[in-house]
Amino acid sequence: MNIRAESPAQDRAGRWFHHLAPRPAARITLVCVPHAGAGTAAFGPWVDLLPPEVEPVAVRLPGRESRLRDQVPSDWPTLAQEFALALEQRITGPYLLFGHSMGAMLVYETVVRGLTRPPARVLLSGCRAPTVPRALPAIHDLPSDRFRAELGLLAGTPGAVIAAPRLMALLEPVLRADIRLAETWSRPVGAADALPVPATVFAGTDDTVAPPAAVAAWRALAPHGFRRRRVSGGHFFPYERTPEFLRLLDDEVALCLGTSRRSHRP
């Protein structure tokens, strides 16, 4: 992956990305968008398990890590437009666009609005299609005590974090903003934009947030190619079943590159 000489605009765009493992000889970049409330650290454990052909780049969304002071946009068009601009300025080689849960929603909202250089494929994980109603009641407008009690399921927030009052006072506005976007996200049946690139979806067999049938509904929005993969586990299967999930992810990369799949390698 090549990065052009930075202008002020490109420097701002650079805040969106964390290069987990620079690999100048990589053939493709895997751009990873995290779930609600999460940062780039969610993808750190993947680095040593990804094949050398892949350079992993984690997306740093507004309101977390070094962007703690950046306000999370309150609507999808604004967030998608800002992310698209950063992609266009910073990711210059062939790439795949992966997103989990809310991250997959952002992937969809970004690519359907049009990119000068779209990804070779989108990888949508743990996410219902936009035409499918959410499976669980909304929590983004609950009182703080009830909101925090529900966070472990929807945002994977560790219990130790929820139990830390000062830390939660800092994180709760971002978590609410993310979850509000995710819970209010929908497109009418028959009016949802089709994906302009091929898609692979990943579903957790026991996921109650994005049940397998809700994930399979992406097929209707993927006219350029569709594959479905199942992984054992609940909503956070990419992080709880990492080796199993990454074997499937590696297969998707191999199919894009025309190389041997991990399961076929000696």
NORBELPE-V365971 format. One line per field, one symbol per residue. ss: DSSP state (2 for helix, 1 for strand, 0 for the rest). A space follows every 50 residues. Layout:
BEGIN
ss: ???
END
This chain:
BEGIN
ss: 00000002222222001110000000011111100000022222222220 00011111100000222000000002222222222222220000111111 02222222222000000000011110000000000000000002222222 22220000222200222222222222222222200000000000000011 11110000000222222222200001111110000022220222222222 2222222000022200
END
